[in-house]
Structure formats: C-alpha cells, structure tokens
Amino acid sequence: MGHSALVDHQSTLISRLLRVEDAPVIAELYVANREFLAPWEPAREEGFFAAEAQRKIAGGLLEQHAQGRNLPHVILDENGAVIGRITINNIVRGAAQSGSVGYWVSQHANGRGYAGRAVAEIKRIAFGGLGLHRLEAGTLVRNVRSQRVLERNGFERFGLAPRAINIAGRWQDHILFQVLNE
C-alpha cells in the first residue's frame, strides 16, 4: 500500500502500520488503561490483556490487512512510543468503497490532540491511497469527546443505532457518523 509510515504535517505525530512486535507494548497499554477503556470497549476476558493474545490479534489484523479488509495502525507520540491504535475496519470495495474507523489513545496521552490528528491522518490515507469514498465511525451516546474528534475531522452525525453494540457488558446505543470523499 505504501502508506505504512505517514507523517501528519500538522504535528510530529506519526501513525504506522501495526506490527506483531508491537504486541507486548499494546498489552502493557491495555493493562495500564484497563479501567480507563472499560466504559468504551467490549467486556474483555483476562487472557486478552496478555502479550501472547495481543500477538494473535495483531497477526489476525495483519492477515486481514493483506486481504485488503482493514488498515490497522498504531498511534505514536512525538518520541515514537506507541500510545494507541486506529484502524479502518470492514473495508468494502465495489460500489460502496467504504470502511469503519475505530481508535483509542492511552489515558496518559488523552486530551492532547493525538486522536484528532490520527483520525485526520487515517482519513487522508483512506481517501488518498486507499481510494475509499466513505468512512463511518460510531460512538456511545455519552462519549462526547470522541464525537468532537470526529466532528472536527468533518464527520457528520447521520443516525442512532439503538442497542447496536455490546460495550462494557451491555447492549448500548451508538451515534453513527460518516464523512464522504467529495
């Protein structure tokens, strides 16, 4: 794809393709951010937080990436440390040319603009090199900070999906956003 290491020209943030070797660091981040991420993510079994589980997850994501079904990136701070993940999931070609964006940033890096810059960068990759027409994202109704990140990046709210996703152990409503490559 040629987009495995792209610099956001608005800052020193670099987003790059996930590597299996990132698994131990991602596992550490999940452990350190377990309570912080819990309200926004599916309920996780204990094994999920182990480096070996994260290695398997990374391997699966990279397999899907090789098939053109997703684009899994890590978010790096200005020192090159992994501080989160951003992925375009469920890439659909043909008439749709679309994908769904999901992301998270570690609590210690939260509120510092990393998520917004990562979304801006992944949007440029999606509409540039990947040639997608549409990106979708969803947030829990109460996740106002993530909604602001999306809105600042040109995403518009287009609907509400009642009890659409099981987050934190219960079915919850999701606000749906999209941005089009016009």
C-alpha positions, -999 to 999 in steps of 0.1 A, spaced: 0 0 0 29 23 5 13 41 35 28 22 64 46 53 77 30 86 71 37 118 89 9 142 98 22 175 86 3 194 113 25 179 140 52 154 148 26 126 152 34 95 132 9 67 125 22 35 111 11 0 103 7 -23 133 34 -49 137 33 -82 155 63 -69 175 40 -42 189 20 -68 209 39 -65 242 36 -27 243 -1 -29 233 -7 -55 260 10 -32 286 -11 -3 274 -43 -23 277 -33 -34 313 -24 2 323 -56 16 307 -80 -12 317 -103 9 338 -100 40 315 -110 20 284 -136 -3 301 -166 20 297 -159 24 259 -149 -12 249 -164 -47 248 -160 -67 280 -126 -84 279 -116 -118 292 -85 -119 313 -64 -135 285 -70 -105 262 -45 -85 283 -16 -109 277 11 -102 252 5 -135 235 -32 -127 230 -22 -93 215 3 -111 192 -25 -133 179 -48 -103 175 -21 -84 156 -14 -114 134 -51 -117 125 -54 -80 118 -24 -81 96 -38 -111 77 -70 -92 71 -49 -62 60 -31 -84 35 -65 -93 21 -74 -56 18 -101 -59 45 -87 -34 71 -58 -10 78 -46 -14 114 -23 14 126 -7 23 159 -6 59 171 28 71 181 37 101 202 65 126 192 91 103 208 79 73 187 62 55 216 30 36 209 2 54 227 -29 39 210 -44 23 179 -65 34 150 -79 10 124 -101 12 93 -122 -20 97 -146 -37 74 -132 -22 41 -158 -28 14 -149 -24 -22 -172 -24 -53 -200 1 -52 -195 10 -16 -158 19 -13 -161 23 24 -147 15 58 -153 19 95 -129 38 118 -122 28 154 -95 43 177 -83 47 212 -55 66 229 -39 58 263 -52 78 293 -18 95 298 -19 109 262 -57 116 262 -69 152 257 -37 162 239 -49 161 203 -35 127 193 -68 111 185 -78 141 163 -46 141 144 -47 103 140 -83 105 126 -72 133 102 -43 112 90 -62 79 86 -89 99 67 -62 112 43 -49 77 38 -85 63 32 -94 89 7 -60 91 -9 -41 58 -12 -70 35 -5 -94 54 -27 -123 50 -4 -155 71 -8 -169 69 27 -157 64 63 -181 56 91 -175 58 129 -197 52 159 -196 64 194 -215 57 225 -241 84 232 -222 97 262 -187 97 245 -188 134 237 -150 138 234 -149 112 207 -178 128 189 -159 162 189 -128 144 174 -150 131 146 -168 164 140 -135 183 139 -125 159 112 -155 166 90 -176 136 101 -214 143 103 -239 125 125 -263 106 104 -282 84 128 -286 65 160 -283 27 162 -303 16 193 -286 -12 214 -263 -18 185 -231 -29 202 -222 -47 233 -199 -24 253 -189 -29 289 -211 -59 291 -244 -44 279 -261 -35 246 -257 2 241 -269 29 217 -243 41 191 -244 75 174 -233 70 138 -211 94 119 -198 95 83 -175 116 62 -175 114 24 -146 118 0 -162 145 -23 
